[in-house]
Amino acid sequence: MTGPVEIEALIIYLPVHDLEATRDFYGRDLALELLREGGGRLVFKIGGGHLGFQQCQDSNPLPGQAGPILTLISRNSARFYQYLRRLGVETEIPPPHYQRRIGVHFRIRDPDGYRLEVQQSPAPTIGFPKTDGAS
């Protein structure tokens, strides 16, 4: 980017109630690299970006159905799904799920209720067959 301000990176901070459960889920279960921890915050490296979590007060709302969806792109959704199942992570939208617009995907929730959608890339139909009535 050229201009008066050069943006080098982006960290999106999401509020969480249980920082330890969040660290375990993203660090241990999803195997993301923890870059920083302290002051009630966690920052993970994810691909070419960063994802942060901040301990919130009990009065702060957490996401519901209208909350954000964090999309993780994987070259092998089927293997990612099987891995999460072995860990006991339940899916909200289980595979095989196919939509013409985004390809093969499934959705899970983290310990604070944030929706994570795993999409297959680069070949969206590898790993799971198309389902009848795919949109």
N, CA and C of each residue as an Amber inpcrd file, in Angstrom:
protein
   405
   0.8390000  -1.1750000   0.0000000   0.0000000   0.0000000   0.0000000
   0.8780000   1.2310000   0.0000000   0.5950000   2.1740000  -0.8580000
   1.3240000   3.4320000  -0.8490000   0.4040000   4.5100000  -0.3220000
   0.9650000   5.4490000   0.3680000   0.1780000   6.5310000   0.9440000
   0.7830000   6.9730000   2.2480000   0.0880000   7.8370000   2.9860000
   0.6450000   8.3840000   4.2180000   0.7740000   7.3680000   5.3490000
   0.0150000   6.2790000   5.2860000   0.0690000   5.2660000   6.3410000
   0.2760000   3.9120000   5.6870000   1.2630000   3.1760000   6.1710000
   1.5000000   1.8350000   5.6630000   1.0170000   0.8340000   6.6980000
   0.0550000   0.0290000   6.3270000  -0.4630000  -0.9870000   7.2250000
   0.3170000  -2.2670000   6.9790000   0.9670000  -2.7700000   8.0140000
   1.8120000  -3.9480000   7.8830000   1.1120000  -5.2340000   8.2630000
   0.1200000  -5.1530000   9.1280000  -0.5390000  -6.3700000   9.5900000
  -1.9080000  -6.0040000  10.1560000  -2.6930000  -7.0020000  10.3770000
  -4.0100000  -6.8230000  10.9660000  -4.1880000  -7.8630000  12.0580000
  -4.6510000  -7.4100000  13.2100000  -5.0390000  -8.3180000  14.2800000
  -6.4860000  -7.9810000  14.6160000  -7.3460000  -8.9700000  14.5430000
  -8.7180000  -8.7940000  14.9610000  -8.8330000  -9.3960000  16.3510000
  -9.2560000  -8.5890000  17.3340000  -9.4390000  -9.0790000  18.6970000
 -10.9120000  -9.3920000  18.9210000 -11.1540000 -10.5830000  19.4340000
 -12.4990000 -11.0020000  19.7770000 -12.5720000 -11.1870000  21.2890000
 -13.6730000 -10.7650000  21.9160000 -13.7980000 -10.9480000  23.3650000
 -14.0730000 -12.4060000  23.7090000 -13.4640000 -12.8830000  24.7930000
 -13.6910000 -14.2460000  25.2710000 -13.8320000 -14.2300000  26.7840000
 -14.5430000 -15.2240000  27.3250000 -14.6930000 -15.3450000  28.7730000
 -13.6120000 -16.2140000  29.3890000 -13.1430000 -17.2240000  28.6750000
 -12.1780000 -18.1700000  29.2300000 -10.9320000 -18.1950000  28.3430000
  -9.9490000 -17.3870000  28.7180000  -8.7280000 -17.2590000  27.9240000
  -7.9660000 -18.5790000  27.8450000  -7.9760000 -19.3610000  28.9190000
  -7.2650000 -20.6470000  28.9170000  -7.9110000 -21.6300000  27.9480000
  -9.2340000 -21.7100000  27.9330000  -9.9300000 -22.6010000  26.9900000
  -9.6750000 -22.1460000  25.5590000  -9.6200000 -20.8320000  25.3580000
  -9.3430000 -20.2870000  24.0280000  -7.9300000 -20.6400000  23.5990000
  -6.9590000 -20.4930000  24.4990000  -5.5690000 -20.8540000  24.2020000
  -5.4740000 -22.3290000  23.8360000  -6.1350000 -23.1810000  24.6040000
  -6.1000000 -24.6210000  24.3210000  -6.7280000 -24.9390000  22.9660000
  -7.8860000 -24.3540000  22.6970000  -8.5910000 -24.6610000  21.4510000
  -7.7960000 -24.2200000  20.2300000  -7.3450000 -22.9610000  20.2100000
  -6.6440000 -22.4430000  19.0380000  -5.1900000 -22.9060000  18.9760000
  -4.5290000 -22.9860000  20.1240000  -3.1260000 -23.3960000  20.1460000
  -2.9260000 -24.8910000  20.0680000  -3.5940000 -25.6240000  20.9440000
  -3.4070000 -27.0740000  20.9820000  -4.2450000 -27.7820000  19.9200000
  -5.5590000 -27.5320000  19.9130000  -6.4530000 -28.2780000  19.0180000
  -6.2870000 -27.8800000  17.5570000  -6.2290000 -26.5740000  17.2640000
  -6.0760000 -26.1330000  15.8760000  -4.6210000 -25.9370000  15.4840000
  -3.7060000 -26.0690000  16.4440000  -2.2600000 -25.9900000  16.2160000
  -1.8180000 -24.6720000  15.5910000  -2.4480000 -23.5560000  16.0080000
  -1.9940000 -22.2420000  15.5520000  -0.8380000 -21.7850000  16.4240000
   0.0660000 -21.0420000  15.8310000   1.2320000 -20.5400000  16.5620000
   0.8260000 -19.3580000  17.4390000   1.0880000 -19.4580000  18.7470000
   0.8170000 -18.3750000  19.6830000   1.9830000 -17.3980000  19.6160000
   1.7150000 -16.1810000  19.1410000   2.7670000 -15.1760000  18.9990000
   2.9720000 -14.3570000  20.2610000   1.8690000 -13.9830000  20.9110000
   1.9450000 -13.1410000  22.0980000   0.8850000 -13.5380000  23.0990000
   1.2310000 -13.3970000  24.3720000   0.2880000 -13.6480000  25.4440000
   0.6180000 -12.7170000  26.5780000  -0.3940000 -12.1130000  27.1670000
  -0.1770000 -11.2360000  28.3060000  -1.2220000 -10.1420000  28.3480000
  -1.4310000  -9.6140000  29.5370000  -2.3880000  -8.5270000  29.6920000
  -3.8080000  -8.9270000  29.3340000  -4.1340000 -10.2130000  29.5270000
  -5.4740000 -10.6830000  29.1950000  -5.7120000 -10.8340000  27.7070000
  -4.6290000 -10.9740000  26.9310000  -4.7450000 -11.1130000  25.4750000
  -3.9150000 -12.2630000  24.9520000  -4.3790000 -12.8260000  23.8440000
  -3.6580000 -13.8440000  23.0890000  -3.6320000 -13.4020000  21.6390000
  -2.5050000 -13.6180000  20.9570000  -2.4240000 -13.3470000  19.5210000
  -1.8280000 -14.5750000  18.8540000  -2.5760000 -15.1140000  17.8900000
  -2.1400000 -16.2780000  17.1320000  -1.8140000 -15.8730000  15.7090000
  -0.8250000 -16.5440000  15.1460000  -0.5160000 -16.3870000  13.7240000
  -1.3870000 -17.3920000  12.9890000  -2.0260000 -16.9390000  11.9310000
  -2.8790000 -17.8310000  11.1520000  -2.6830000 -17.4880000   9.6870000
  -1.9570000 -18.3600000   8.9840000  -1.6370000 -18.0720000   7.5890000
  -0.8520000 -16.7810000   7.5000000  -1.3150000 -15.8580000   6.6690000
  -0.6590000 -14.5660000   6.5210000  -1.2270000 -13.5010000   7.4340000
  -2.0390000 -13.8710000   8.4130000  -2.6730000 -12.8810000   9.2770000
  -2.5120000 -13.2200000  10.7460000  -3.2690000 -12.5050000  11.5480000
  -3.2250000 -12.6660000  12.9970000  -4.6410000 -12.6690000  13.5420000
  -4.8300000 -13.3900000  14.6280000  -6.1200000 -13.4460000  15.2930000
  -5.8700000 -13.2610000  16.7760000  -6.5520000 -12.2970000  17.3710000
  -6.3540000 -11.9930000  18.7790000  -7.6080000 -12.2280000  19.5940000
  -7.4110000 -12.5240000  20.8640000  -8.5120000 -12.7040000  21.7980000
  -8.2020000 -11.9050000  23.0450000  -9.2280000 -11.2850000  23.6010000
  -9.0520000 -10.4650000  24.7930000 -10.0660000 -10.8990000  25.8400000
  -9.5690000 -11.0960000  27.0720000 -10.4420000 -11.4480000  28.1880000
 -11.4770000 -10.3450000  28.3590000 -12.7490000 -10.7110000  28.3750000
 -13.7910000  -9.6990000  28.5350000 -14.3980000  -9.7910000  29.9190000
 -15.0950000  -8.7560000  30.2920000 -15.8250000  -8.7420000  31.5520000
 -17.1060000  -9.5480000  31.3670000 -17.6500000 -10.0750000  32.4390000
 -18.8590000 -10.8960000  32.3440000 -20.0290000 -10.1530000  31.7150000
 -20.0480000  -8.8350000  31.8030000 -21.1610000  -8.0740000  31.2520000
 -21.0540000  -7.8800000  29.7430000 -19.8800000  -8.1370000  29.1690000
 -19.7270000  -7.9790000  27.7180000 -20.3910000  -9.1340000  26.9880000
 -21.1460000  -8.8260000  25.9490000 -21.8080000  -9.9040000  25.2090000
 -20.8280000 -10.6850000  24.3470000 -21.1130000 -11.9620000  24.2020000
 -20.3670000 -12.8080000  23.2880000 -21.2610000 -13.0720000  22.0850000
 -20.7080000 -13.6530000  21.0320000 -21.4680000 -13.7760000  19.7870000
 -22.6520000 -14.7100000  19.8850000 -23.6560000 -14.3790000  19.1430000
 -24.8080000 -15.2590000  18.9550000 -24.8520000 -15.6240000  17.4950000
 -26.0190000 -15.8200000  16.9800000 -26.1560000 -16.1680000  15.5760000
 -25.6510000 -15.0660000  14.6590000 -25.6970000 -13.8160000  15.1010000
 -25.2790000 -12.7100000  14.2430000 -23.7880000 -12.4090000  14.3550000
 -23.0680000 -13.1450000  15.2120000 -21.6530000 -12.8820000  15.4030000
 -20.8280000 -13.2160000  14.1750000 -19.5490000 -12.9140000  14.2130000
 -18.6830000 -13.1520000  13.0530000 -18.4640000 -14.6390000  12.8020000
 -18.0960000 -14.9420000  11.5700000 -17.6690000 -16.2880000  11.2080000
 -16.2000000 -16.1990000  10.8100000 -15.3560000 -16.9490000  11.4840000
 -13.9450000 -17.0040000  11.1510000 -13.7680000 -18.1590000  10.1790000
 -13.2500000 -17.8830000   8.9980000 -13.1100000 -18.9210000   7.9830000
 -11.6630000 -19.3630000   7.8900000 -11.4530000 -20.6580000   8.0450000
 -10.1340000 -21.2650000   7.9230000 -10.1070000 -22.0120000   6.5960000
  -9.0720000 -21.7920000   5.8050000  -8.9310000 -22.4460000   4.5080000
  -7.9600000 -23.6070000   4.6680000  -8.3850000 -24.7820000   4.2320000
  -7.5670000 -25.9810000   4.3620000  -7.4650000 -26.6920000   3.0230000
  -6.3200000 -27.2800000   2.7520000  -6.1660000 -28.0500000   1.5100000
  -6.8640000 -29.4010000   1.6070000  -7.1540000 -29.8550000   2.8410000
  -7.8010000 -31.1450000   3.0040000  -8.8200000 -31.0570000   4.1360000
 -10.0300000 -30.6270000   3.7990000 -11.0930000 -30.4780000   4.7920000
 -11.4450000 -31.7960000   5.4570000 -11.4370000 -32.8800000   4.6800000
 -11.8040000 -34.1880000   5.2310000 -10.8450000 -34.5940000   6.3440000
  -9.5500000 -34.4210000   6.1120000  -8.5660000 -34.7740000   7.1370000
  -8.7060000 -33.8540000   8.3520000  -8.9330000 -32.5540000   8.1160000
  -9.1210000 -31.5910000   9.1970000 -10.3430000 -31.9940000  10.0330000
 -11.4360000 -32.3570000   9.3700000 -12.6580000 -32.7750000  10.0550000
 -12.3980000 -34.0240000  10.9080000 -11.7420000 -35.0310000  10.3310000
 -11.4610000 -36.2610000  11.0740000 -10.5840000 -35.9830000  12.2890000
  -9.6130000 -35.1020000  12.1270000  -8.7430000 -34.7110000  13.2330000
  -9.5610000 -34.1020000  14.3750000 -10.4450000 -33.1530000  14.0440000
 -11.2730000 -32.5010000  15.0630000 -12.2260000 -33.4870000  15.7340000
 -12.7680000 -34.4120000  14.9680000 -13.6600000 -35.4340000  15.5410000
 -12.9080000 -36.2940000  16.5550000 -11.6470000 -36.6550000  16.2320000
 -10.8420000 -37.4430000  17.1820000 -10.6350000 -36.6750000  18.4810000
 -10.6020000 -35.3430000  18.4150000 -10.4470000 -34.5230000  19.6090000
 -11.7710000 -34.3320000  20.3510000 -12.8700000 -34.7660000  19.7260000
 -14.1770000 -34.6140000  20.3500000 -14.8600000 -33.2920000  20.0360000
 -14.3370000 -32.5370000  19.0700000 -14.9470000 -31.2680000  18.6810000
 -16.1820000 -31.5710000  17.8470000 -17.3320000 -31.0450000  18.2620000
 -18.5810000 -31.2860000  17.5420000 -18.7560000 -30.2580000  16.4400000
 -19.3980000 -30.6920000  15.3620000 -19.6360000 -29.7860000  14.2490000
 -21.0580000 -29.2470000  14.3000000 -21.1850000 -27.9810000  13.9140000
 -22.4930000 -27.3410000  13.8220000 -23.1190000 -27.6580000  12.4650000
 -22.3280000 -27.5650000  11.4150000 -22.7250000 -27.9810000  10.0680000
 -21.7000000 -29.0300000   9.6670000 -22.0770000 -30.3280000   9.7640000
 -21.0970000 -31.3700000   9.4680000 -20.9320000 -31.6110000   7.9740000
 -19.7750000 -32.1340000   7.5850000 -19.6030000 -32.5520000   6.2050000
 -20.3320000 -33.8750000   6.0040000 -20.5870000 -34.3030000   4.8020000
 -20.2460000 -33.5460000   3.6040000 -21.2540000 -32.4300000   3.3690000
 -20.7870000 -31.2340000   3.2760000 -21.6450000 -30.0820000   2.9990000
 -21.0190000 -29.3290000   1.8340000 -21.7870000 -29.1110000   0.8130000
 -21.2700000 -28.4460000  -0.3800000 -22.2150000 -27.3320000  -0.7940000
 -21.6620000 -26.1690000  -1.0650000 -22.4100000 -25.0670000  -1.6570000
 -21.6070000 -24.5890000  -2.8440000 -22.2720000 -24.3960000  -3.9530000
 -21.5890000 -23.9760000  -5.1810000 -20.7570000 -22.7170000  -4.9390000
 -21.2600000 -21.7990000  -4.1360000 -20.5930000 -20.5220000  -3.9050000
 -19.2530000 -20.6770000  -3.1770000 -19.1890000 -21.5880000  -2.2000000
 -17.9600000 -21.6920000  -1.4000000 -17.3360000 -23.0790000  -1.3980000
 -17.9660000 -24.0570000  -2.0200000 -17.3900000 -25.3940000  -2.0820000
 -17.6680000 -26.2130000  -0.8390000 -16.7860000 -27.1670000  -0.5720000
 -16.9310000 -28.0690000   0.5680000 -16.5660000 -27.3260000   1.8430000
 -17.4130000 -27.4750000   2.8510000 -17.0900000 -26.8360000   4.1250000
 -17.8220000 -27.5140000   5.2720000 -17.3720000 -27.2110000   6.4870000
 -18.0930000 -27.5890000   7.6900000 -17.8830000 -26.4860000   8.7060000
 -18.7090000 -26.4750000   9.7490000 -18.6540000 -25.3820000  10.7280000
 -18.6210000 -25.9570000  12.1370000 -17.7850000 -25.3350000  12.9740000
 -17.6610000 -25.6890000  14.3870000 -17.7840000 -24.4070000  15.2050000
 -17.8000000 -24.5450000  16.5260000 -17.7850000 -23.3870000  17.4250000
 -16.6270000 -23.5450000  18.3960000 -16.0200000 -22.3980000  18.7320000
 -14.9440000 -22.4400000  19.7170000 -15.5500000 -22.3790000  21.1140000
 -14.7370000 -22.4070000  22.1840000 -15.2860000 -22.4380000  23.5410000
 -16.1740000 -21.2430000  23.9030000 -16.0270000 -20.0950000  23.2260000
 -16.8640000 -18.9340000  23.5190000 -18.0210000 -18.7710000  22.5390000
 -18.2110000 -19.7320000  21.6500000 -19.3510000 -19.6860000  20.7450000
 -19.0840000 -19.0610000  19.3920000 -17.8440000 -18.6460000  19.1170000
 -17.5400000 -18.0980000  17.7940000 -17.6330000 -19.2110000  16.7580000
 -18.2160000 -18.8690000  15.6230000 -18.3540000 -19.8440000  14.5480000
 -17.0850000 -19.8650000  13.7030000 -16.5620000 -21.0610000  13.4840000
 -15.4150000 -21.2680000  12.6050000 -15.8820000 -22.1540000  11.4650000
 -15.6810000 -21.6730000  10.2680000 -16.0400000 -22.4460000   9.0900000
 -14.7490000 -22.8900000   8.4300000 -14.6530000 -24.1620000   8.1230000
 -13.4790000 -24.6930000   7.4400000 -13.8760000 -24.9250000   5.9910000
 -13.1740000 -24.2670000   5.0840000 -13.4220000 -24.4180000   3.6510000
 -12.2330000 -25.1100000   3.0120000 -12.5130000 -25.8920000   1.9940000
 -11.4580000 -26.5930000   1.2770000 -10.8990000 -25.7190000   0.1670000
  -9.5870000 -25.7290000   0.0360000  -8.9150000 -24.9970000  -1.0290000
  -7.6810000 -25.8000000  -1.4150000  -7.2870000 -25.8230000  -2.6670000
  -7.7960000 -25.0830000  -3.8130000  -8.8820000 -25.8100000  -4.5830000
  -9.0420000 -27.1290000  -4.4050000 -10.0440000 -27.8710000  -5.1690000
 -11.2240000 -28.1780000  -4.2520000 -12.3010000 -27.3790000  -4.2830000
 -13.3540000 -27.4800000  -3.2800000 -14.1430000 -28.7760000  -3.2570000
 -14.0490000 -29.6280000  -4.2580000 -14.8420000 -30.8500000  -4.2280000
 -14.0390000 -32.0700000  -3.8080000 -12.7710000 -31.9250000  -3.5080000
 -11.9560000 -33.0510000  -3.0660000 -12.2560000 -33.3360000  -1.5910000
 -12.4270000 -34.5860000  -1.2650000 -12.5980000 -34.9580000   0.1430000
 -14.0070000 -35.3440000   0.5000000 -15.0230000 -34.6290000   0.0630000
 -16.3990000 -34.9410000   0.3570000 -17.1970000 -34.9170000  -0.9480000
 -18.1300000 -35.8250000  -1.1120000 -18.9750000 -35.7620000  -2.3110000
 -19.9880000 -34.6310000  -2.1750000 -20.4860000 -34.1610000  -3.3060000
 -21.5580000 -33.1660000  -3.3000000 -22.7970000 -33.8160000  -2.7150000
 -23.5820000 -33.0380000  -1.9650000 -24.8310000 -33.5520000  -1.4280000
 -25.9690000 -33.1560000  -2.3470000 -27.0510000 -33.9040000  -2.2800000
 -28.2310000 -33.5440000  -3.0710000 -28.7600000 -32.2050000  -2.5930000
 -29.2370000 -31.4010000  -3.5130000 -29.8100000 -30.1100000  -3.1720000
 -28.7880000 -29.0720000  -2.8260000 -27.5340000 -29.2380000  -3.2690000
 -26.4990000 -28.2460000  -2.9820000 -26.8840000 -26.9260000  -3.5830000
 -26.6350000 -25.8580000  -2.8600000 -26.9970000 -24.5330000  -3.3600000
 -25.8820000 -23.8930000  -4.1310000
